[in-house]
């Protein structure tokens, strides 16, 4: 049997969603990929160029050109907002539901009591009538200010004061004490607790009232040295998703990086808390080279982190590493293997804010001998998961259609193998 490979360039959108003016006016004009390509117009990403990047960015100023042999399309986001957790659940075939919005202070008491019960030292930090929790004088719990407000809680740690393992243990206590879709435990080596305290910010609601409080992660410096992260999800039924359906048929499933942290894959292989782009691709290429069949999904998180930092140079450097990684992935592929390169949302480093941007994403498909297909505009990221399920003859997930498969091509490959 063949392999189905998905590489998610986290935050690499290709233009604002049609509903942005109505639902996220702060994202008007967003186009992560086009702005980066234009900004570095004399530079090339040869593998992405060959896969059809400039086909989806037609008209963008660049030395790169469209490839008439590429198989390419675009995909809309069916979930509300533009959150990584929701995007990856959609990719895996879960029908998007409206997210729970619960500012951190609505969960403050239950989280405080859970931590105290586990004998942690917990102090409340007040700003503008709102509170954060400081745990063991080393880790701060509050709202995520980079995702859609009220949907994600962050646990931001200074690893000079606490280990990542201990931070993750605290994270599991916090996770069990609240109901929002995602909690994120992360940190880095920064100078003292003051680095976190000085990055505390309060955000207002639409009426101008203080409602959200958290640590501005890019400002805190935790991304810069020794960054590690674990994503803790909630409320998703794994039986609706691709990995579960494939495992029922004995198909191996492999997840790499952030997707391994947020998608359930208990019977498969998951490389959790892997952030470094070269490491993600090294693990992926190693497994592809030693495995005859399977479903492989890798998340490249450092693109997204660069967007949060509003750092186009770092973003481009990560894209160059990812481009080389994709070349190595393709070098392992045999006839019939399918590679899909997509994103889960945008993160425009030129937009003027450090949050995700609600963007359409590229869909670039490679199979040996398959050429020049226009895949059109997919209505949902779930078409990726549905296509993976049908590729292996598995039951389709809860949501999505197998729109990116060329059934005639795959039938021909099977009959000639």
C-alpha distance (Angstrom), angle and dihedral (degrees) to the residues before:
residue distance angle dihedral
X1 . . .
X2 3.80 . .
X3 3.80 135.6 .
X4 3.80 129.9 -107.9
X5 3.81 111.9 -154.2
X6 3.81 127.1 -171.3
X7 3.81 121.7 -172.4
X8 3.80 114.9 -171.7
X9 3.81 114.4 -158.7
X10 3.79 93.6 -156.6
X11 3.79 112.2 -132.1
X12 3.84 96.4 3.3
X13 3.80 99.5 133.1
X14 3.81 126.0 166.5
X15 3.79 104.5 -146.3
X16 3.78 142.0 -29.4
X17 3.79 120.9 -60.6
X18 3.83 115.4 -109.4
X19 3.82 91.3 -109.1
X20 3.81 96.9 51.6
X21 3.80 96.5 103.4
X22 3.79 89.0 57.0
X23 3.80 104.2 37.0
X24 3.83 105.4 23.9
X25 3.81 110.4 19.0
X26 3.81 89.9 167.8
X27 3.83 87.4 70.3
X28 3.81 96.6 55.5
X29 3.79 109.3 133.8
X30 3.79 94.5 19.8
X31 3.80 116.8 152.4
X32 3.78 110.0 149.5
X33 3.80 98.6 -178.1
X34 3.80 98.8 40.5
X35 3.80 93.6 48.9
X36 3.79 92.8 48.4
X37 3.81 93.4 46.7
X38 3.81 91.1 47.8
X39 3.82 92.6 45.9
X40 3.82 89.7 52.8
X41 3.79 93.0 35.2
X42 3.82 94.8 151.2
X43 3.81 93.2 51.8
X44 3.81 127.6 85.3
X45 3.76 137.4 -144.1
X46 3.82 95.9 -164.4
X47 3.80 99.0 -174.1
X48 3.79 94.9 46.7
X49 3.81 88.5 44.5
X50 3.80 90.3 55.3
X51 3.81 90.3 46.9
X52 3.82 90.7 56.7
X53 3.80 106.4 -94.3
X54 3.79 92.2 145.2
X55 3.80 90.6 46.8
X56 3.81 88.3 66.0
X57 3.82 91.4 39.3
X58 3.79 95.7 47.7
X59 3.80 112.3 171.8
X60 3.80 95.6 20.6
X61 3.80 113.6 137.3
X62 3.83 107.1 -108.8
X63 3.79 143.3 120.8
X64 3.82 84.9 -119.6
X65 3.80 117.2 93.5
X66 3.81 137.4 -157.4
X67 3.81 115.7 -90.8
X68 3.82 114.3 -134.3
X69 3.82 89.9 -158.2
X70 3.80 95.1 55.5
X71 3.80 124.8 108.2
X72 3.77 106.9 -137.4
X73 3.75 147.2 157.1
X74 3.78 143.6 142.9
X75 3.80 135.8 -106.6
X76 3.78 132.6 -149.8
X77 3.78 124.6 -142.2
X78 3.81 112.0 -110.5
X79 3.81 93.2 -172.4
X80 3.78 123.2 82.2
X81 3.77 117.4 -100.4
X82 3.80 118.6 -5.6
X83 3.77 110.3 -81.2
X84 3.81 122.6 155.8
X85 3.80 93.4 -136.2
X86 3.80 93.2 52.4
X87 3.80 91.7 42.7
X88 3.78 94.3 54.6
X89 3.79 93.5 45.5
X90 3.81 86.5 53.3
X91 3.82 91.4 49.1
X92 3.81 88.1 54.0
X93 3.79 91.5 53.6
X94 3.79 105.1 -95.6
X95 3.80 115.4 144.9
X96 3.83 106.0 -118.3
X97 3.79 115.9 -116.2
X98 3.81 127.0 -170.3
X99 3.83 106.6 -82.6
X100 3.78 122.9 -117.7
X101 3.79 110.0 -107.0
X102 3.81 111.3 -155.8
X103 3.81 118.9 152.5
X104 3.79 113.1 -134.3
X105 3.79 93.7 -108.0
X106 3.82 89.5 61.8
X107 3.83 87.3 62.2
X108 3.78 96.4 35.2
X109 3.81 98.4 102.7
X110 3.81 96.3 47.9
X111 3.81 92.2 47.4
X112 3.81 92.0 45.6
X113 3.81 91.9 51.6
X114 3.82 92.8 46.1
X115 3.80 91.6 53.2
X116 3.79 93.8 45.3
X117 3.81 90.0 49.7
X118 3.82 88.2 56.4
X119 3.83 89.7 52.6
X120 3.80 97.1 -110.0
X121 3.78 120.0 150.3
X122 3.80 104.8 -114.9
X123 3.81 128.4 -176.9
X124 3.79 128.3 -179.4
X125 3.81 118.4 -128.5
X126 3.81 115.3 -157.5
X127 3.80 128.5 -151.8
X128 3.81 122.8 165.4
X129 3.78 92.2 -18.6
X130 3.81 94.2 -51.2
X131 3.79 127.2 106.5
X132 3.81 139.0 -139.2
X133 3.80 124.8 -169.9
X134 3.80 121.0 -121.9
X135 3.80 110.4 -159.1
X136 3.82 122.0 -160.0
X137 3.81 89.4 -18.9
X138 3.81 88.3 -79.0
X139 3.82 111.8 73.6
X140 3.82 132.9 48.9
X141 3.81 124.1 -152.3
X142 3.80 119.9 -158.1
X143 3.78 146.7 108.9
X144 3.78 121.0 -35.5
X145 3.82 104.6 -117.3
X146 3.82 96.1 -169.8
X147 3.83 98.4 57.1
X148 3.80 126.4 55.8
X149 3.79 103.7 -55.8
X150 3.79 117.8 -101.6
X151 3.81 96.1 15.8
X152 3.82 101.4 85.0
X153 3.81 134.8 39.3
X154 3.80 122.6 -152.1
X155 3.78 130.7 -148.7
X156 3.80 104.3 -160.7
X157 3.81 116.0 -167.9
X158 3.78 138.4 -172.9
X159 3.81 104.7 -139.3
X160 3.78 90.2 -157.0
X161 3.81 85.6 69.1
X162 3.81 103.5 31.9
X163 3.81 135.8 19.7
X164 3.80 122.5 -114.0
X165 3.80 89.6 -119.7
X166 3.80 91.5 56.6
X167 3.80 90.6 45.3
X168 3.81 89.0 54.2
X169 3.80 90.9 50.7
X170 3.79 89.0 53.9
X171 3.80 87.8 46.9
X172 3.78 92.2 58.9
X173 3.80 91.1 52.7
X174 3.82 90.2 50.5
X175 3.82 92.0 44.5
X176 3.80 91.7 56.6
X177 3.80 91.5 50.5
X178 3.83 101.0 57.4
X179 3.79 140.5 46.5
X180 3.81 107.3 -143.4
X181 3.79 114.8 120.1
X182 3.80 98.8 -108.9
X183 3.79 140.8 24.5
X184 3.81 118.4 -172.5
X185 3.80 123.8 -154.2
X186 3.79 112.9 -165.1
X187 3.75 145.4 135.9
X188 3.75 148.9 150.3
X189 3.80 141.8 -151.5
X190 3.80 107.4 -73.3
X191 3.79 135.1 156.2
X192 3.77 109.3 -83.3
X193 3.76 130.6 -53.0
X194 3.80 89.8 -65.0
X195 3.84 90.1 76.8
X196 3.79 89.4 64.7
X197 3.80 96.6 37.9
X198 3.80 93.0 52.0
X199 3.81 90.2 53.3
X200 3.82 95.1 57.1
X201 3.81 111.7 122.7
X202 3.81 136.4 179.1
X203 3.82 121.3 -143.1
X204 3.80 126.1 -160.2
X205 3.78 130.0 -134.9
X206 3.81 122.8 -122.4
X207 3.82 89.7 -81.7
X208 3.79 91.6 56.7
X209 3.81 95.6 -107.4
X210 3.81 121.8 137.1
X211 3.81 105.2 -105.1
X212 3.82 112.3 144.4
X213 3.79 128.9 51.4
X214 3.78 129.6 -178.7
X215 3.78 148.5 123.0
X216 3.80 115.8 -73.3
X217 3.81 95.4 -127.0
X218 3.82 99.4 -157.9
X219 3.81 91.1 46.0
X220 3.82 91.9 49.9
X221 3.82 91.7 62.9
X222 3.81 95.8 -129.6
X223 3.82 92.0 127.6
X224 3.79 92.2 60.0
X225 3.81 105.2 67.4
X226 3.80 130.3 24.8
X227 3.81 94.8 -14.2
X228 3.81 114.2 -175.7
X229 3.78 128.8 169.9
X230 3.79 143.4 -176.8
X231 3.81 124.5 -169.1
X232 3.80 118.2 -148.1
X233 3.79 114.5 -160.8
X234 3.76 132.9 -165.7
X235 3.77 141.3 -162.9
X236 3.82 103.0 19.8
X237 3.81 122.1 129.5
X238 3.81 105.9 -137.9
X239 3.81 90.4 -160.1
X240 3.80 88.8 72.9
X241 3.80 93.1 57.9
X242 3.79 140.0 85.8
X243 3.85 100.1 -110.7
X244 3.81 91.5 55.5
X245 3.80 93.7 47.3
X246 3.81 92.1 47.9
X247 3.79 93.9 48.1
X248 3.81 88.9 55.9
X249 3.82 86.0 65.0
X250 3.79 94.6 43.1
X251 3.80 94.2 -107.1
X252 3.83 111.0 150.8
X253 3.82 115.4 -120.8
X254 3.80 125.2 -156.2
X255 3.81 127.3 -172.2
X256 3.81 125.4 -173.0
X257 3.81 131.7 -165.2
X258 3.79 123.8 -22.1
X259 3.81 93.6 -3.0
X260 3.83 88.1 60.1
X261 3.79 88.9 55.6
X262 3.79 96.6 52.0
X263 3.83 106.7 30.0
X264 3.80 120.3 71.0
X265 3.80 113.2 -120.6
X266 3.80 104.4 153.7
X267 3.80 96.8 157.4
X268 3.79 94.1 40.7
X269 3.80 136.6 65.0
X270 3.82 116.2 -82.6
X271 3.80 124.9 -177.9
X272 3.80 100.5 -158.7
X273 3.79 130.1 -167.3
X274 3.82 92.9 16.6
X275 3.81 110.4 144.3
X276 3.82 106.7 156.0
X277 3.82 109.0 99.9
X278 3.80 95.9 -144.2
X279 3.80 90.4 51.0
X280 3.81 92.7 50.5
X281 3.79 91.4 52.6
X282 3.80 93.0 42.8
X283 3.81 90.9 55.9
X284 3.79 92.1 44.2
X285 3.81 94.9 49.0
X286 3.81 91.6 46.4
X287 3.80 91.8 54.1
X288 3.80 93.7 43.3
X289 3.79 90.1 52.3
X290 3.79 93.8 51.7
X291 3.81 101.4 38.2
X292 3.80 130.0 77.0
X293 3.78 98.0 -158.6
X294 3.78 142.1 1.0
X295 3.78 149.1 108.1
X296 3.80 114.0 -84.5
X297 3.80 125.2 -173.1
X298 3.81 123.0 177.6
X299 3.79 128.5 -177.2
X300 3.81 119.4 -151.8
X301 3.78 100.9 -153.1
X302 3.80 101.2 173.5
X303 3.81 91.3 75.3
X304 3.80 88.2 59.7
X305 3.80 92.9 45.6
X306 3.81 89.8 52.8
X307 3.79 89.7 53.4
X308 3.79 91.2 51.3
X309 3.79 88.5 52.0
X310 3.83 90.2 48.8
X311 3.80 87.3 -129.0
X312 3.83 111.6 143.5
X313 3.82 93.5 178.4
X314 3.78 93.1 56.1
X315 3.81 89.2 44.0
X316 3.80 91.4 54.4
X317 3.81 92.3 46.2
X318 3.81 89.4 54.5
X319 3.80 90.4 48.4
X320 3.81 89.5 54.1
X321 3.81 90.3 52.9
X322 3.80 90.6 46.6
X323 3.80 91.1 48.3
X324 3.80 90.7 56.3
X325 3.80 89.8 45.2
X326 3.80 90.2 54.3
X327 3.80 89.5 51.4
X328 3.81 88.8 55.8
X329 3.81 91.0 47.5
X330 3.80 91.2 53.1
X331 3.80 90.9 48.7
X332 3.83 89.0 62.7
X333 3.79 95.2 50.2
X334 3.80 124.8 107.9
X335 3.78 129.0 -162.5
X336 3.77 109.2 -66.0
X337 3.81 96.0 25.4
X338 3.81 111.6 123.1
X339 3.81 126.9 -147.0
X340 3.82 121.7 -167.8
X341 3.80 120.5 -172.8
X342 3.79 114.2 -165.7
X343 3.81 142.9 143.2
X344 3.80 131.4 -130.3
X345 3.84 99.1 -139.1
X346 3.78 137.0 -36.5
X347 3.80 133.1 -79.3
X348 3.79 104.6 -172.5
X349 3.84 108.5 -163.6
X350 3.82 89.8 -160.9
X351 3.83 98.6 51.3
X352 3.80 97.1 92.6
X353 3.81 100.3 -114.8
X354 3.79 132.5 72.7
X355 3.81 98.9 -128.4
X356 3.79 130.4 99.4
X357 3.80 116.0 -82.7
X358 3.81 122.2 -133.3
X359 3.81 102.3 -119.2
X360 3.77 142.2 153.8
X361 3.81 110.0 -108.9
X362 3.82 134.5 -138.5
X363 3.80 122.4 -105.4
X364 3.82 110.4 -158.6
X365 3.81 116.9 176.4
X366 3.80 128.2 -168.4
X367 3.81 128.7 -172.5
X368 3.79 124.4 152.5
X369 3.79 109.4 -96.9
X370 3.81 95.3 9.0
X371 3.79 108.9 117.0
X372 3.78 145.3 174.1
X373 3.80 101.1 1.1
X374 3.79 120.9 156.8
X375 3.77 106.6 -151.3
X376 3.78 95.0 -171.7
X377 3.79 123.3 -150.0
X378 3.81 116.7 -34.1
X379 3.80 114.9 -148.0
X380 3.79 93.4 -142.7
X381 3.80 143.1 19.3
X382 3.81 86.0 -126.6
X383 3.80 88.8 80.4
X384 3.80 86.1 77.0
X385 3.81 92.5 58.7
X386 3.78 92.6 41.9
X387 3.81 90.2 51.5
X388 3.82 90.8 50.3
X389 3.81 90.8 51.4
X390 3.79 93.7 49.4
X391 3.82 90.7 44.4
X392 3.82 87.2 65.5
X393 3.80 96.2 35.5
X394 3.81 92.3 -111.1
X395 3.79 128.2 144.4
X396 3.79 110.2 -82.1
X397 3.79 117.2 -107.1
X398 3.78 123.1 -111.1
X399 3.80 94.9 -82.1
X400 3.79 140.8 22.4
X401 3.81 138.9 43.7
X402 3.80 130.9 -107.9
X403 3.80 92.7 -108.8
X404 3.80 99.0 144.6
X405 3.79 96.6 56.3
X406 3.79 120.9 98.5
X407 3.80 97.8 -148.6
X408 3.79 93.5 -170.9
X409 3.81 90.6 53.4
X410 3.81 93.2 48.1
X411 3.80 93.3 46.2
X412 3.79 88.8 51.8
X413 3.81 91.6 50.7
X414 3.81 91.9 49.7
X415 3.79 93.8 47.8
X416 3.81 92.1 50.1
X417 3.81 96.0 45.4
